[in-house]
Amino acid sequence: MDIALSAYEKRSLLRFLLIYLGSIYAFICLLAWMFYTIEIKNLHENYALKMRATASSIAHKIVTAHMMEDGTLHQCLAKNAPEICFGLEKEYQLGLFGEGNAPLHVSFSEAVDFSKTFYLENDSFYTLDESTQGHLGIHTIVLKHMHISSAVNALRSQVLLYFLLSLAFATLLGYVLAKQFLKPIQEEINHLDTFIKDSTHELNTPITAILMSIGTLKNVDEKKRKRIELSAKRIATLYGNLSFMLLHDKQNEEKNDVDVKKLIEERVEYFADLMASKRIELSLKLEEKTLHINEESLIKLIDNLLSNAIKYNRLGGTIEVLLDFEKLSIKDNGIGIESSKLGDITKRYKRANSDKGGFGIGLDIVNTICKTNGFRLEINSIENEGSTFSIYF
């Protein structure tokens, strides 16, 4: 069963996979390095054993020829390369040295390090054997095995193949485990989302009825009617934010050309009574501007910025709304935001001031809309002086 993930859940899954796979990849790299190191050591030891056995066999033949006074070997060495006389494979070259390491029959030109019994140099292994004890005048046998890089490259290819297969398996396993781990969490989230959707849906009808009925109230004190209207509008705004938050990741937004200036004037009129209740002075500097955007998203963006500017303002405060070709800016002279909280203020459920209520979703919605439409949100605030929220198109 496929699991439908929201953008937030996808980011959480991605972070989990990065941490899990990063640690697993590091562990696999360590294992691959250890395996390669051990195999290289084993390769050296295997070549050493094989070459020493071959050198010992050559020494035995030399001693036997000397003891049996067989001149065949001596005659062969006089006419042919030494490795031919001893029937060596083509990867081998042989050097026979006399007293004082004087060369007698040598098939290679490289200098020999007589202080070592086995070593690697210039893509070749060398092994030295002195068990001839001077028979036939030979004191040291030097056996050279060429083209060791082919064996090393084969080993590297094998380690690389195992390494890539391990990475692929770890990646697949991590993804499957993450999906399985998320299933019960996703089910609980779905139940919660369903409950909130049903609740908000049930709220829609009475909110609409209240707002439509307020204007028809008669013989009701004007102040009481205003309070009812303001409360209903607050509930309507909250309902709209909850609906947007729940459905934004799961719906395709239809975009069209929107007259931003006209829309701001409409939303300012919507909040006029709320501003009047706090005696807030409003300043509008609006130029003509058209955006290709989902209109409901733009309404949510403007409403949340205006609502915050009113909520966190002071009695008798001011709000300046500026719209030009480049940006929309809403400035207030309210309580401001602490500098330590500015970095997290746009995160979901984060609030600058817990005394003013709210759920901490307004600026998260604003930030989400900005990211969706490629806008840039810039926040400037000084505590106890005010805040400016600027949206750069």
Secondary structure as UniProt FT lines:
FT   HELIX           7..67
FT   TURN            68..69
FT   HELIX           72..79
FT   HELIX           82..85
FT   TURN            86..87
FT   TURN            90..91
FT   STRAND          92..97
FT   HELIX           99..101
FT   STRAND          103..106
FT   TURN            114..115
FT   STRAND          118..121
FT   TURN            122..123
FT   STRAND          124..129
FT   TURN            131..134
FT   HELIX           135..137
FT   STRAND          140..145
FT   HELIX           148..214
FT   TURN            215..216
FT   HELIX           222..247
FT   HELIX           248..250
FT   STRAND          256..259
FT   HELIX           260..270
FT   HELIX           272..277
FT   TURN            278..279
FT   STRAND          281..286
FT   STRAND          290..293
FT   HELIX           295..311
FT   TURN            315..316
FT   STRAND          318..323
FT   STRAND          327..332
FT   HELIX           339..341
FT   TURN            342..346
FT   TURN            348..349
FT   HELIX           354..356
FT   HELIX           362..373
FT   STRAND          376..382
FT   TURN            383..385
FT   STRAND          386..392
//
